[in-house]
Amino acid sequence: MSPENPEHYVDATDFDGRLSPSPADQQISGDPDKNFRVFDEASGSPFENALTSYHHNSLGGIRLRKLGLYQDLIENQLSKGNMQVFNMLNAKYFIQRNQQNGQPQAALNSRAFGPCWLVKSIHYVKDGNEEMKALDSINVRDTAIIQQQFASKVKFLPVPDSGASIKLLTNDNDKLTYEFNGGSNQFAVFSEIYYDKGWNAYLDGAKVDYCRVDYVLRGMSVPAGKHMIEFRFEPKSVATGILFRVRRRWRCICC
C-alpha cells in the first residue's frame, strides 16, 4: 500500500545517511571523557534539532521534551550567548560552521565547569526572577545562587578548603554516583537539571536533602570527610506500579 503523503516519508538509505556522524561528531566522540555536553550552532536551530542528541549529550533537542525551567534558561540566557551559563551546563564542545568550506567543525570550550564542582559561597535571592537576573553577573563557578525558599535545605555554609574535591564516577540513565573528599564542610553543585519529582539524593546510602541552584541545577551540602553521593531516579509512579502488580499477584495466588 502506498502512503497517502509520500513526501512525509524518507528512503531508509537516505535516513541512515542523515544519521552518519560528521567529522565534527567524530572528533568529539574521540574525547575519552564522555561526561560533557555539546552545543550545535552549525545546525541553524540548536534548540530544535534533535540530530546532535543522536551522537552526543546535547544542549538542544525537541521543544516539547524540554522542562519549563530549561526553556526559561534558553530564552533568557542561552539565546543571548551567556558563556557562563554554557559553562555551568558543561558545554565542552561547540559545533560551528567552518567559514572557509562551510563544513561543521568542533571547537573545544576549555572553560566548561565539568559535571560537578564545589563553590566558595552562596548568594540568596528572593525568587526565580532574581535568580535568573543574578546569572547575568554572579560568578557561578565560585558562588551558588539559591532562592530563599530552599534555605532550609542548605545545612551549612561552605568552608574554604583548597584540597576538597568531588568527581563523577558513574553516569547511568537512572543513577549518578559521585565521590567527595574534603577536610571541611562544602557545598556541591551538580550540572544536572533539578527535578525533585523523581530524583532523590543519598549520602553514603542515607537519603538527604538537595535544592535548586543557579535556576536549573542541583546543589547539596556535603559534610567534611570522604563520602559517596548518589542521585537515583525513583519516581513514585514506578513504585506505585510495582506495588499494584505485587498486590494483584498476591490476590491471584490466593484466589
N, C-alpha and C positions, 0 to 999 in steps of 0.2 A: 504493500500500500504506500503510495507516495504521500509525503507530508503536505498538509494544506498550505503551509507557509514555508516553502523550501529555503527562503532567504534567512530563516531563523536557524538553519542547520549548517554545520560545518563538516567537511570531509574529515574522516578520522586521521588521515595522514597530515592534513593541514593543521588540525587541532594539536596533534602531538608536536608538530614543528613549532607551534607558538610557545610550547612549554619548554623547549630546549634552552638550556642556560646560555646567556650571553657571555662574552669574555669577561665582563664586569662581574657577573654572577660566579664564574669560575674562579676569578681572583679572590672574591670574598670567601667562597667555600674552602679555599686553601688555607684560611686562617685556622690554626689549631685551637684557638679559643672560640667556642661556639656560643658563649653566653653574651651576646650583644644583639643590637637591632640595626636595621638598615632603613634608610630613607631614600626612596627612589624619586628623584626630581626629574629624571630623564623621561619618565612616563607621561609627563604633562598633566596628570591628575593623581598626584601621590596619595591623596587621601581616599580615592575612589578605586584605584587599580589594585586588584587582589593578586595579580600575577606574581608580584615580588614576594608575597607570602608563601608562594609555592616553593620557593628556593630558600628563603631566609625568614628569620623573625623580623617582621616589618612594622613600621610605624603607621602604615596605611592600611587599606582594606576596604571592604564594602560598608557604606554608611549605615545600613540597617543593623549591622552587627556591633556597632560602637556603643559603649556605655555613655550615658549623658555627661558624666564628669569629663571623659576624654574628649567628647565632641566640644565641650566648653573650652578645653585647653587648645584644641585645634583652632577654633575660631578666634580666641583671644591672645594666643601666644605663638603657636607653631606657624600659623598663617602669616605672621609678621616677622618670622625668622629669628625669634629669641633663642640664640645658641645655648644659653644657659639651660633652657628647658629641654632642648635637644640632648644636651649633655646628661641631664638628670634622668632622661629616658633611655640613656645608654645607647645613643645612636653613634655607633663606632664607624659606620661607613655611609657615605652619601654616593648614590649613583647619579652621575651627571652626564650631559652630552659633551663629547669632545668637540671643541669649536672648529677643529680642522676637518675631521672626517664625519662628524655627526653621529658617531657611534657612542653607545653608553660606556662609561668608564667609572671605576670605583675610586673614590677619594677617601683616604683614612682620616678620621677625626680622632686624633690622639688625646683630646681633652674630655672624651666621654668618661663619665664617673665610674662606670662599671656596674655590676649587678647589685652592689650594696656598698655602704660606706658609713663611717662614724662622723657625727657632727660635733662641733665645739660648743654650740649654744642653741637655744630655742627662742624663736620670735613668735609671740602670741598675737593673734588678730581676732577681731570681733566676729566676723562672719566670712562667708565664701567670697563676697565681693572684695573685701580687704585682702583675703588670702590670694586671690587672683592678681590683684594690683601689686601685692608685695613681690610677686615673681618678676616684676619689672626692675627691681632694684636690689633685692636681698641676694647675697651670695649663698645659694642653697647647697654648695659643696661644704660649707662650714656651718651653716645655720638652717635648722628645720623650721618651716612656717607651719604653725598649728593653730586651729581655731580654739577659742576659749572653751567651747563645749566638750573638747576632748582633754582638757587639762587634767582631769582626774585619772586619766589613763597613763599620764606621764609620772612614773613613780618617784623619779629623782632627776636632778639636772646632771648633765654630763660633766665629768671632772677631767681636766686635761691630762692626757697620757700618750706620749709620743710612741710608746711601744704597743698600744692597743691595736688589735686587728680583727677584721671579720672577712670571711670569704665564702663564696657559694661552692658547695660540694657537689650537689646533685640538683638537676632541674628536670623534673618529670611533669606530666600534664596535671597531676593532682597532688603533687608533693614537691616542696623545695626544701633543701637542707643546707644549713649554714654552720660554720664553725667560728666561734668567737673566743678571743683570748685577750684579757686586759687586767691591769692591776688596779683599776678604779672603775666606778660606775660610768656607763656610757649610754648614748642614745644612737641607735642604728636606724638608717633609712634604707629601704629596700626598693629597688627600681621595678616594682610590680604594681599594677593598678589596684587601688583599695576597693575591696568588695567584701563587706562583713556579713553578707547573707550566704555564707558557704565556706569561706576561708577562715580557718582557725589557726591560732599561733600556739606553739608549745616551746617551752624552755626546759631542756633535759627531760622531756616527756610529760611535763606538767603544763596544763593549759594556762595561758597568760593573756593579758590584755595587749592589744596593739591599737593604733589610731591612724587617722588620715593625716598625712603631711604633704606640704607642697601642692595642695589642691587635689592631686590624684594618686599619690603614692602611699606606701605603708611605712609606719615608724614604730619603734618599740624601745622601751627602756631595758637595758641589759646590765645586770649587776656584775661587779668585779669577779674575776675568776675565769675558768675555762668552761665553755658551755656549748651545747648543740642546740640550734634553733631550727624549728620546723614550721612550715606553713602547709597545712593539709586542707584540701578541698573536701568538705564534709557537709554538703547541703542537707537540710532537714528533709527535703523531698525524697532523697535517696534513702535515708534512714527510715522514713515512714513507709516507703515502698517495700523495703526489706522486711519490716515488722509485719506489714499486711500479708506478704507472702508466707511468712512463718506462721502467722495465725491461721491463715486459710489451710495450710498444710496440716496444722495441728487438729483443726476441726475435721478435715477429711479423714485423717487417720483414725479418729475416734468414732466416726460415724459408721 
